[in-house]
Amino acid sequence: MGAALRRRLARGHAVTSVVRPGKAAPELCWDAGDAAGAAALVGRHKPELVVHCAAQAKPDPCEADPAGTRAVNVAGAAALAEAAAAAGARFFFFSSDQVHDGRTGLYEDDSPASPLSEYGRQKRDAEDAVLAAGGDALVFRLALCFGFSPPGAPPNWIDDMRAALAAGRPVRVFTDQKRSALAVTDAAELVARAAAKPGTPEGRRLLNLAGPAPVSRAEFGEAFCAAFGFDPALLARAKAAESPMAAPRPLDCSLQGARLHAWAGFTPAPVREALARLARGA
Ligand SMILES: NC(=O)c1ccc[n+]([C@@H]2O[C@H](COP(=O)([O-])OP(=O)(O)OC[C@H]3O[C@@H](n4cnc5c(N)ncnc54)[C@H](OP(=O)(O)O)[C@@H]3O)[C@@H](O)[C@H]2O)c1
């Protein structure tokens, strides 16, 4: 998300990317768990808008190390939101569809959180802290996002899916796990449009950032095979309960994203269309 946003926001804004210590010049680095260093970071760059993308975004490591990951996902996010508020900068934060328990699906923007996993609880607690920080903050509850990793970055889940299918290895896909998936470039487009507008739709500060329709992982896999010319027989369909994971996953945490789409004047492409676009390299 950070890479996609940097590319999109650079059209029209001066963007400063901040990364993990050791990955760039010291003035461009911040450990997202360094709550004490957040004010100095914001003071150094004096941004109009801080878009906080850094997180431990995988549920299983959060389940395994709640204290360590909370320092980043909750305390670090809260400190950065407070620093932005104190400096008069706008603040955008990414929460997750996994704040929901997945029992009903099609959650509204302000549906109350009911997390099943430590990751979901951390995102809920970070939402609360960011919105309590006192500044001009907007929280996006992001649905499943897809796009290949930028060069040099570790492979993500669709890099892994492509590598396995290209090597003729089967890929397990759940038929009963649904999310409102969207391309990361479309998510970045919506965030950039939100950045260009003052205020928020109907004054809301908690918004779903989602694709136009829910898809199961199996449907995603089928669309992926169709777009990239892989053999759909390599998709090993299963129910989520057949393969328990360290962190419990919600079954249907699909989101209603229409309020943000209407306000921003942009609707993300349906998954099949977005994957075809990705396969064309567009
Ligand atoms: N992708 C999704 O489908 C999805 C869905 C819902 C919500 N979200 C949320 O959206 C946001 C962006 O997600 P993403 O998919 O872009 O995640 P990602 O690909 O895992 O990227 C996370 C970034 O955070 C950085 N980071 C992690 N710990 C850090 C630390 N202690 N200090 C500095 N940087 C650190 C990582 O740096 P390194 O590369 O150096 O490790 C990486 O660049 C996250 O808040 C995530 O929880 C994502």
The ligand as a MOL file (V3000), in Angstrom:
LIG
                    3D

  0  0  0     0  0            999 V3000
M  V30 BEGIN CTAB
M  V30 COUNTS 48 52 0 0 0
M  V30 BEGIN ATOM
M  V30 1 N -3.0880 -5.8150 2.3550 0
M  V30 2 C -4.2950 -6.0080 2.8050 0
M  V30 3 O -5.0710 -6.7760 2.2120 0
M  V30 4 C -4.7970 -5.2630 4.0180 0
M  V30 5 C -6.1240 -5.4590 4.3920 0
M  V30 6 C -6.6170 -4.7540 5.4900 0
M  V30 7 C -5.8020 -3.8790 6.1650 0
M  V30 8 N -4.4990 -3.7080 5.7890 0 CHG=1
M  V30 9 C -3.6950 -2.7120 6.5140 0
M  V30 10 O -3.2300 -1.7640 5.5710 0
M  V30 11 C -1.9280 -1.2850 5.9270 0
M  V30 12 C -0.9520 -1.5220 4.7970 0
M  V30 13 O -0.8920 -2.9230 4.5660 0
M  V30 14 P 0.0750 -3.5810 3.4960 0
M  V30 15 O -0.6750 -4.6830 2.8360 0
M  V30 16 O 0.7340 -2.5410 2.6820 0 CHG=-1
M  V30 17 O 1.1290 -4.2630 4.4700 0
M  V30 18 P 2.5860 -4.8450 4.0980 0
M  V30 19 O 2.6930 -5.1030 2.6580 0
M  V30 20 O 2.8430 -5.9370 5.0720 0
M  V30 21 O 3.5250 -3.6100 4.4190 0
M  V30 22 C 3.6930 -3.1760 5.7190 0
M  V30 23 C 4.8470 -2.2140 5.7320 0
M  V30 24 O 5.0380 -1.8420 7.1040 0
M  V30 25 C 6.4260 -1.8300 7.3430 0
M  V30 26 N 6.6930 -2.0800 8.7460 0
M  V30 27 C 6.2780 -3.1070 9.5060 0
M  V30 28 N 6.7450 -2.9840 10.7520 0
M  V30 29 C 7.4720 -1.8350 10.7720 0
M  V30 30 C 8.2100 -1.1750 11.7710 0
M  V30 31 N 8.2930 -1.6500 13.0250 0
M  V30 32 N 8.8130 -0.0160 11.4560 0
M  V30 33 C 8.7470 0.4910 10.2070 0
M  V30 34 N 8.0670 -0.1000 9.2120 0
M  V30 35 C 7.4510 -1.2560 9.4990 0
M  V30 36 C 6.9820 -2.9400 6.4820 0
M  V30 37 O 8.3280 -2.6890 6.2770 0
M  V30 38 P 9.3540 -3.8470 5.8680 0
M  V30 39 O 9.0920 -4.1080 4.3980 0
M  V30 40 O 10.6710 -3.2040 6.1250 0
M  V30 41 O 9.0460 -5.0250 6.7400 0
M  V30 42 C 6.1430 -2.8100 5.2200 0
M  V30 43 O 6.7550 -1.9020 4.3310 0
M  V30 44 C -1.5930 -2.0080 7.2350 0
M  V30 45 O -2.0190 -1.2140 8.3240 0
M  V30 46 C -2.4450 -3.2600 7.1810 0
M  V30 47 O -2.6970 -3.7850 8.4540 0
M  V30 48 C -3.9750 -4.3830 4.7200 0
M  V30 END ATOM
M  V30 BEGIN BOND
M  V30 1 1 1 2
M  V30 2 2 2 3
M  V30 3 1 2 4
M  V30 4 1 4 5
M  V30 5 2 4 48
M  V30 6 2 5 6
M  V30 7 1 6 7
M  V30 8 2 7 8
M  V30 9 1 8 9
M  V30 10 1 8 48
M  V30 11 1 9 10
M  V30 12 1 9 46
M  V30 13 1 10 11
M  V30 14 1 11 12
M  V30 15 1 11 44
M  V30 16 1 12 13
M  V30 17 1 13 14
M  V30 18 2 14 15
M  V30 19 1 14 16
M  V30 20 1 14 17
M  V30 21 1 17 18
M  V30 22 2 18 19
M  V30 23 1 18 20
M  V30 24 1 18 21
M  V30 25 1 21 22
M  V30 26 1 22 23
M  V30 27 1 23 24
M  V30 28 1 23 42
M  V30 29 1 24 25
M  V30 30 1 25 26
M  V30 31 1 25 36
M  V30 32 1 26 27
M  V30 33 1 26 35
M  V30 34 2 27 28
M  V30 35 1 28 29
M  V30 36 1 29 30
M  V30 37 2 29 35
M  V30 38 1 30 31
M  V30 39 2 30 32
M  V30 40 1 32 33
M  V30 41 2 33 34
M  V30 42 1 34 35
M  V30 43 1 36 37
M  V30 44 1 36 42
M  V30 45 1 37 38
M  V30 46 2 38 39
M  V30 47 1 38 40
M  V30 48 1 38 41
M  V30 49 1 42 43
M  V30 50 1 44 45
M  V30 51 1 44 46
M  V30 52 1 46 47
M  V30 END BOND
M  V30 END CTAB
M  END
